Amino acid sequence: MVRYNIEDVTDQMVLGESIFSPSGELLIASGYHLTERYRLRLKQLGFQFVYISVEGVEGINPETIISQHVQREMAATLNKTSQNIKNTLEIRQAGVRTVQKIIRENKNELNKYIMNSGMSTALERFIEEILNQSSVIVNVSALQELNPELFSHVINVTITALCIGKKYKFSYEEMKQLGIGAMNYDLGLLAVPREVIEREGDLTEEEKHVFQQHTVYGYMMLSQCPAIPPTSSAVALQHHEREDGSGYPRGLKGNNNPPIKDLGRKNIIHRFAEIVAVADTYDMLLSGRMQPDGEKKEVLQALRAMIEAGGAKLNAEIVKTLVSIVPIFPVGARCRIIRAGSAQLLGLCGVVAQQNPDNLEKPKIIIYETKGHEQIKPIIIDMSEHLEVVIEVIT
């Protein structure tokens, strides 16, 4: 299968992988021709990419960090939980003290929904699937294609954070505490008035203050719940703190050390919050949420921005770890040769077939199409053996 931008799909192309709604409903089964009517509906639902069956590369399967059905279960659980919490709080226009009072008064009701059995089960499956993988490769673009709705951001951040945790050889209990923190890190947004959340353009200083309170609200909700460890609650409170002390709500600093358990870590950003901050920023860059115009960054652009932010804003060691596990050319991505020793190869298109763990910039590719979009007999090129070959992902 090959990942195609939905804008490049034609009526003759056949869907290689079934598409489901976040609730698990089958939208379009594999094997169907993606006619204009289907493509329009998918775009309306937020899908930007689909996987197409291409003769000669049938054996290419996109990398999946977490199986689709487990991700769908998580999305459905998050959706139900957030609705229950919003209905419980019923926050409209209210001052900070009023909101805090509402949270305290509804403690018992909120505790029914926060980290319920459905969320716990989904998280355990996330951790099991990640720990059972022989290597860690974070292909967030594939995650975004599966979950184009709001909850994809939380799911992406959780999976990315857990992959970073595995890279640091966290214990199962550490993974669970990190995962709980990542799943609930933006919980406080449910207590922020909708007009502030949905405001287009720059916020006023007063609105910024109201928005920044979501870290405090989230911490309050989590810290009063017996099912939430203090280390997980800290993620909600501190995920907007920055290494140089420029973050909020407390202006804590970090020391850019690896996020290894250290009892001497006091009055600095919690290591789990540092990991979630890196995962959050990376997904925000890829999704366009960090840009006023909503412009999405390509993987390489996002990684460069992350490296620039490392040290002052984000933990530099964690950023390095993220960069080491992100494939610039994900398996299944459609690609084009832009430089080669032979002029005959220039412009030919293909698919990334296999990662090279020793060098994520030099994968194996299969060329199957001319620059005029005519299919040719597949050509396998191992870029680690042909260093003169340079490719770009077709987006």
C-alpha positions in Angstrom: 0.0 0.0 0.0 1.0 3.6 -0.6 0.0 6.7 1.3 -1.6 9.2 -1.0 -2.8 12.7 -0.4 -6.5 12.6 -0.9 -6.2 15.4 -3.4 -4.1 13.2 -5.6 -6.4 10.2 -5.6 -8.3 9.5 -8.8 -11.5 7.5 -9.5 -9.6 4.5 -10.7 -7.6 4.1 -7.5 -8.5 1.3 -5.1 -8.5 1.7 -1.3 -5.8 -0.5 0.2 -6.9 -0.1 3.9 -10.4 0.1 5.3 -11.3 3.5 6.9 -13.2 3.6 10.2 -14.9 6.4 12.1 -13.5 7.2 15.6 -16.5 5.2 17.1 -15.4 2.1 15.1 -18.0 2.4 12.3 -16.7 1.2 8.9 -16.8 4.1 6.5 -15.2 2.6 3.4 -13.9 -1.0 3.1 -10.6 -1.8 1.4 -11.0 -2.8 -2.2 -13.4 -0.1 -3.1 -12.7 2.5 -5.8 -12.4 5.9 -4.2 -14.9 7.9 -6.4 -15.3 11.6 -6.1 -18.3 11.2 -3.8 -16.3 9.1 -1.3 -13.3 11.5 -1.4 -15.5 14.5 -0.7 -17.0 12.8 2.3 -13.6 11.8 3.7 -12.3 15.4 3.3 -15.4 16.6 5.2 -14.6 14.3 8.0 -11.0 15.6 8.2 -9.1 12.9 6.4 -6.1 14.1 4.4 -4.4 10.9 3.4 -5.6 7.4 2.4 -3.7 4.2 1.6 -4.0 3.0 -2.0 -3.4 -0.5 -3.3 -0.7 -0.4 -6.0 0.4 -3.3 -8.1 3.9 -4.5 -7.3 4.0 -3.1 -3.8 1.2 -5.0 -2.1 3.5 -6.2 0.6 4.2 -2.7 2.0 2.4 -2.2 5.2 2.5 1.2 7.0 4.1 1.2 10.4 1.5 1.2 13.2 2.7 2.0 16.7 -0.7 1.1 18.2 -3.3 -1.1 16.4 -6.2 0.8 14.9 -9.0 -0.9 17.0 -7.2 0.0 20.3 -6.8 3.6 19.1 -10.5 3.8 18.2 -11.4 2.4 21.7 -9.3 5.1 23.3 -10.9 7.9 21.1 -14.4 6.7 22.0 -13.5 6.5 25.7 -12.0 10.0 25.7 -15.0 11.4 23.9 -17.5 9.9 26.4 -15.4 10.9 29.4 -15.0 14.6 28.2 -18.7 14.9 27.6 -19.5 13.6 31.1 -17.0 16.0 32.7 -18.3 19.0 30.7 -21.9 18.1 31.7 -20.8 17.9 35.3 -19.0 21.2 35.4 -21.3 23.2 33.1 -18.7 26.0 32.9 -19.8 29.1 31.0 -18.6 32.5 32.0 -17.0 32.3 35.4 -14.1 33.7 37.4 -11.2 31.6 38.5 -12.3 31.2 42.1 -15.8 30.2 41.0 -14.5 27.5 38.6 -12.2 26.2 41.4 -15.2 26.1 43.7 -17.3 24.2 41.1 -14.5 21.6 40.7 -14.2 21.1 44.5 -18.0 20.8 44.9 -18.3 18.2 42.2 -15.3 16.2 43.3 -17.3 12.9 43.8 -19.1 13.2 40.5 -15.8 14.0 38.6 -14.0 11.1 40.2 -16.5 8.7 38.5 -15.3 9.8 35.1 -11.6 10.6 35.5 -9.4 7.7 34.6 -12.4 5.3 34.5 -12.1 1.6 33.7 -12.4 2.1 30.0 -9.5 4.6 30.0 -7.4 2.3 32.2 -7.9 -0.6 29.9 -7.1 1.3 26.8 -3.9 2.7 28.4 -2.8 -0.8 29.4 -3.2 -1.9 25.8 -1.2 1.1 24.6 1.6 0.2 27.0 1.6 -3.5 26.2 1.7 -2.9 22.4 4.6 -0.4 22.7 6.6 -2.6 25.1 6.2 -5.6 22.9 7.8 -3.9 19.9 11.4 -4.7 19.2 12.2 -1.1 18.3 10.6 2.3 18.8 9.7 4.4 15.7 7.2 7.2 16.1 5.3 7.8 12.9 2.9 10.5 14.1 1.7 11.3 10.6 0.1 7.9 10.4 -1.6 8.5 13.7 -3.1 11.7 12.5 -4.5 10.0 9.4 -6.4 7.6 11.6 -7.8 10.1 14.0 -8.5 13.4 12.3 -10.8 14.6 15.1 -9.9 16.5 18.2 -9.0 13.5 20.4 -6.3 12.5 17.9 -4.0 15.2 19.6 -4.3 13.6 23.0 -3.8 10.1 21.5 -0.8 11.2 19.5 0.8 12.9 22.6 0.1 9.8 24.8 1.7 7.4 22.3 4.7 9.6 21.6 5.3 10.1 25.3 5.1 6.4 25.9 7.5 5.7 23.1 10.0 8.2 24.6 9.5 6.4 28.0 10.3 3.1 26.4 13.4 4.5 24.9 14.5 5.5 28.4 13.7 1.9 29.6 11.0 3.1 32.0 9.5 0.4 34.2 5.9 -0.7 33.6 4.7 1.4 36.6 6.6 4.5 35.3 5.0 3.9 31.8 1.6 3.8 33.4 2.1 7.0 35.5 3.5 8.8 32.4 0.5 7.5 30.3 -2.0 8.6 32.8 -0.4 12.1 32.9 -0.3 12.3 29.1 -4.0 11.1 28.7 -5.2 13.8 31.1 -2.7 16.6 30.7 -5.2 19.0 29.0 -8.1 17.9 31.2 -8.4 21.4 32.6 -9.4 22.8 29.2 -12.9 21.4 29.9 -13.2 24.0 32.6 -12.2 26.9 30.5 -15.1 28.9 28.9 -15.8 27.9 25.3 -15.6 31.4 24.0 -11.9 31.5 25.1 -11.1 28.1 23.7 -12.8 28.8 20.4 -11.6 32.4 20.0 -9.9 33.0 16.6 -7.0 35.3 16.5 -4.9 36.7 19.5 -6.3 36.5 23.0 -6.4 39.6 25.2 -4.2 39.6 28.3 -7.2 38.8 30.4 -8.2 35.9 28.1 -4.6 34.6 28.2 -4.8 34.5 32.0 -8.1 32.6 31.9 -6.7 30.1 29.4 -3.5 29.5 31.4 -5.7 28.5 34.4 -6.4 25.2 32.6 -3.2 23.8 34.0 -4.4 24.6 37.6 -7.9 23.3 36.9 -6.6 20.1 35.5 -4.3 19.6 38.4 -7.2 20.2 40.9 -9.4 17.6 39.2 -6.6 15.0 39.0 -5.1 15.6 42.5 -8.5 15.1 44.2 -9.0 11.7 42.4 -7.7 8.7 44.3 -7.0 6.8 41.0 -4.4 9.4 39.9 -0.8 9.2 41.2 0.8 12.6 42.2 3.4 12.2 39.4 0.6 12.1 36.8 -1.2 15.1 38.3 2.0 17.0 38.0 1.9 16.6 34.2 -1.4 18.6 34.0 0.1 21.4 36.2 3.5 21.6 34.6 3.3 20.8 30.9 3.5 24.5 30.0 6.5 25.1 32.2 9.7 25.8 30.2 13.4 24.9 30.8 14.4 28.6 31.1 11.6 29.4 33.5 9.5 31.3 31.0 6.5 29.0 31.2 3.4 28.9 33.5 1.8 28.6 36.0 4.7 28.7 38.4 7.7 29.7 36.2 9.6 26.5 37.1 12.9 25.7 35.4 14.4 22.5 34.1 17.9 21.3 34.0 17.9 19.5 30.5 18.9 16.2 32.1 17.6 12.9 30.9 14.2 12.0 32.5 15.6 9.4 34.8 14.2 9.0 38.3 16.2 11.2 40.6 15.1 11.8 44.2 17.2 14.9 44.2 14.9 16.6 41.6 13.2 19.4 43.6 11.7 22.7 42.6 12.2 21.9 38.9 9.9 20.6 36.2 8.8 17.0 36.7 10.4 14.6 34.2 7.0 13.3 33.0 5.8 16.9 32.3 9.0 17.5 30.3 8.3 14.4 28.2 4.7 15.4 27.6 5.7 19.0 26.7 8.0 17.6 24.0 5.3 15.2 22.6 2.7 18.0 22.7 4.9 20.5 20.9 5.8 18.0 18.2 2.2 17.0 17.5 1.2 20.7 17.5 3.8 21.5 14.9 2.7 18.6 12.6 -1.0 19.4 13.0 -0.7 23.1 12.5 -2.1 24.0 15.9 1.0 26.1 16.8 0.6 28.3 13.7 -1.9 31.2 13.5 -2.7 30.3 9.9 -3.0 26.6 10.8 -0.1 25.7 8.5 1.3 22.2 9.1 5.0 21.5 9.2 6.6 18.5 7.5 8.4 16.1 9.7 11.8 17.5 9.0 10.6 21.1 9.5 9.0 20.1 12.8 12.1 18.3 14.0 14.3 21.3 13.2 11.9 23.5 15.2 12.1 21.1 18.1 15.9 21.1 18.1 15.8 24.9 18.1 13.5 24.9 21.1 15.6 22.4 22.9 17.6 23.7 25.9 15.7 27.0 26.4 12.1 25.9 26.1 12.1 22.1 25.9 14.3 19.5 27.6 17.2 19.1 25.1 17.9 15.5 26.0 14.3 14.5 25.5 14.2 16.3 22.1 17.3 14.4 21.0 15.6 11.1 22.0 12.5 12.1 20.0 14.6 12.9 16.9 16.3 9.5 17.2 13.0 7.6 16.9 11.1 9.7 14.3 11.4 8.4 10.7 11.8 11.3 8.2 10.5 8.9 5.6 7.8 6.7 7.1 7.1 3.3 5.6 4.2 3.5 3.2 4.9 7.2 2.3 4.8 8.1 -1.4 8.2 9.6 -2.4 10.0 11.1 -5.4 13.7 10.9 -6.4 15.0 14.5 -6.5 18.8 13.6 -6.8 20.5 10.6 -8.3 23.7 9.5 -10.0 21.7 8.5 -13.1 19.5 11.1 -14.9 17.1 8.3 -15.7 16.1 8.0 -12.0 15.2 11.7 -11.5 11.6 12.3 -11.0 10.6 8.7 -10.6 8.0 8.0 -7.9 7.7 5.2 -5.4 7.1 4.2 -1.8 9.2 3.9 1.3 9.4 0.1 1.8 11.6 -0.4 4.8 13.4 1.6 7.5 17.1 1.5 8.0 17.4 1.5 11.9 21.0 2.7 11.6 20.1 5.7 9.5 16.5 6.8 9.3 17.4 9.1 6.4 18.4 6.2 4.1 15.5 3.7 3.9 14.8 1.1 1.2 12.4 2.4 -1.5 10.5 0.8 -4.3 10.1 2.8 -7.5 6.9 2.0 -9.5 5.9 5.2 -11.3 7.4 7.6 -13.8 7.1 11.4 -13.3 4.3 11.2 -15.9 2.4 8.9 -13.5 2.8 5.8 -15.7 3.5 2.5 -13.9 6.7 0.7 -14.5 8.2 -2.6 -13.3 9.1 -2.0 -9.6 12.7 -1.1 -8.9 14.1 -1.7 -5.4 16.7 0.9 -4.2 18.5 0.6 -0.9 19.5 4.2 -0.2 22.1 3.1 2.3 24.0 1.5 -0.6 23.2 4.3 -3.0 24.2 7.5 -1.1 23.8 9.6 -4.2 20.0 9.0 -4.2 18.0 11.7 -2.4 14.2 11.5 -2.1 11.3 13.7 -0.9 8.0 12.7 0.5 5.1 13.6 -1.8 2.5 15.4 0.5 
